[in-house]
Amino acid sequence: MSSQKLIATHRDGAEIHHGEEICKQKSHQLLDKMHLPRGLLPLDDLVEFGYNPTSGFVWLKQKKRKEHRFHAVGRTVSYDAEVMGFVEEHRMRRLSGVKSKEILIWVSISDIYVDQSTDPDKITFANGSGISRSFPVTAFQLEGGDGSGSNEKK
């Protein structure tokens, strides 16, 4: 299913915002609510944020694709112009539009989660084939910010 069709199926009942400031604020609020670090989606030039609380579907549209370097873990991540997936407490699943550079290739990230039962200080990134890597949650706080509320253990 195309991204436009997927978004269209979740628009009814969704909270939709337009404009960079409000979209960034709403994405931070959602990450806080889901107990995920605020720096996980360091998107710029956001034009739309949508969240359907019934299905958990979220989408973010930015003007163009962005690469971001997470210096604390030495990883570069690419965010497409449209990033979408399903969110629930401590987890983002069925993600599209997020890739991590591993050695010489880009690997799609499909699942991001914090396992509260085994290690609440680690965040795990997995791809569709089941390969995963874990890093300290603190590496994904807002750079230059406090990331307040996003790393609370609940």
C-alpha positions as CSV (number, residue, x, y, z in Angstrom):
1,M,0.0,0.0,0.0
2,S,1.4,3.4,-0.9
3,S,2.2,5.9,1.9
4,Q,-0.6,8.2,0.8
5,K,-3.2,5.4,0.9
6,L,-2.0,4.3,4.3
7,I,-2.2,7.8,5.7
8,A,-5.7,8.3,4.1
9,T,-7.0,5.1,5.8
10,H,-5.9,6.6,9.3
11,R,-6.9,10.2,8.7
12,D,-10.5,9.8,10.1
13,G,-10.3,10.5,13.8
14,A,-6.6,11.6,13.6
15,E,-5.2,14.7,15.3
16,I,-3.5,16.6,12.3
17,H,-1.3,19.7,12.6
18,H,0.5,21.8,10.0
19,G,3.5,24.0,10.5
20,E,7.0,23.3,11.8
21,E,6.7,24.6,15.3
22,I,3.4,22.9,16.2
23,C,4.4,19.6,14.4
24,K,7.7,19.5,16.3
25,Q,5.9,20.2,19.6
26,K,3.3,17.5,19.0
27,S,6.0,14.9,18.0
28,H,7.9,15.6,21.2
29,Q,4.6,15.3,23.2
30,L,3.8,12.0,21.6
31,L,7.3,10.6,22.2
32,D,7.0,11.7,25.9
33,K,3.6,10.0,26.1
34,M,5.0,6.8,24.7
35,H,8.1,7.0,27.0
36,L,10.5,7.3,24.1
37,P,13.4,9.8,23.9
38,R,12.6,13.1,22.3
39,G,15.6,13.1,20.1
40,L,14.5,9.9,18.3
41,L,12.9,11.9,15.4
42,P,15.1,14.9,14.9
43,L,13.2,16.1,11.9
44,D,13.4,19.6,10.4
45,D,11.1,21.6,8.1
46,L,8.0,19.6,9.3
47,V,4.9,20.4,7.3
48,E,2.4,17.9,8.8
49,F,2.1,15.7,11.9
50,G,-0.8,13.3,12.2
51,Y,-1.6,10.9,15.0
52,N,-4.6,8.6,15.2
53,P,-5.0,7.6,18.9
54,T,-7.4,4.7,18.1
55,S,-5.0,2.8,15.7
56,G,-1.7,4.3,17.1
57,F,-0.8,5.3,13.5
58,V,1.5,8.4,13.3
59,W,3.0,10.2,10.3
60,L,5.3,13.1,9.9
61,K,6.0,14.9,6.7
62,Q,9.0,17.1,6.2
63,K,9.9,19.2,3.1
64,K,12.8,16.9,2.2
65,R,14.8,13.9,3.3
66,K,17.2,14.4,6.2
67,E,20.3,12.7,7.5
68,H,21.2,13.0,11.2
69,R,24.3,11.8,13.0
70,F,23.8,10.5,16.5
71,H,27.3,11.2,17.8
72,A,26.9,9.4,21.1
73,V,26.6,6.1,19.2
74,G,28.4,7.0,16.0
75,R,25.4,6.3,13.7
76,T,24.0,8.2,10.8
77,V,20.2,7.8,10.3
78,S,18.3,8.9,7.2
79,Y,14.7,10.1,7.5
80,D,12.6,10.2,4.3
81,A,10.3,13.1,3.6
82,E,7.5,10.9,5.0
83,V,8.1,8.9,8.2
84,M,5.3,6.8,9.5
85,G,4.5,3.9,11.7
86,F,2.5,2.7,14.7
87,V,3.3,3.8,18.2
88,E,2.5,2.3,21.6
89,E,4.0,2.6,25.0
90,H,7.8,2.1,24.7
91,R,7.6,1.1,21.1
92,M,7.4,2.3,17.4
93,R,6.6,-0.6,15.0
94,R,6.0,-1.1,11.3
95,L,8.1,2.0,10.6
96,S,8.8,3.3,7.2
97,G,11.0,6.1,6.1
98,V,13.8,5.4,8.6
99,K,17.2,3.9,7.7
100,S,20.5,3.5,9.5
101,K,23.9,3.4,7.8
102,E,25.7,0.2,8.7
103,I,29.2,0.1,7.3
104,L,28.5,0.7,3.6
105,I,24.8,0.0,3.3
106,W,21.6,1.6,4.4
107,V,19.4,-0.7,6.6
108,S,15.7,0.0,7.0
109,I,14.5,0.3,10.6
110,S,11.1,-1.3,11.2
111,D,10.9,-1.4,15.0
112,I,12.2,0.7,17.8
113,Y,11.5,-0.3,21.4
114,V,12.6,0.0,25.0
115,D,12.1,-3.3,26.9
116,Q,11.1,-2.2,30.4
117,S,11.3,-5.8,31.8
118,T,14.9,-6.6,30.7
119,D,16.8,-3.3,30.3
120,P,14.9,0.0,30.5
121,D,18.2,2.0,29.9
122,K,18.6,0.5,26.4
123,I,16.7,1.2,23.2
124,T,16.6,-1.4,20.5
125,F,16.4,-0.8,16.7
126,A,15.4,-3.8,14.5
127,N,14.9,-4.4,10.8
128,G,12.4,-6.7,9.1
129,S,14.8,-9.6,9.0
130,G,15.1,-9.7,12.8
131,I,18.6,-8.2,13.1
132,S,18.7,-5.7,15.9
133,R,21.1,-3.4,17.8
134,S,20.7,-1.8,21.2
135,F,22.1,1.5,22.5
136,P,21.8,3.6,25.6
137,V,18.5,5.5,25.7
138,T,20.4,8.6,26.7
139,A,22.1,8.7,23.3
140,F,18.8,9.7,21.7
141,Q,17.8,12.5,24.0
142,L,17.5,15.9,22.4
143,E,21.0,17.2,21.7
144,G,21.6,20.4,23.7
145,G,18.3,19.8,25.5
146,D,17.2,18.0,28.6
147,G,14.8,15.6,26.8
148,S,12.6,16.0,29.8
149,G,10.0,13.3,30.4
150,S,11.3,11.1,27.6
151,N,13.5,8.7,29.6
152,E,11.3,8.2,32.6
153,K,11.0,4.6,33.8
154,K,7.3,3.7,34.1
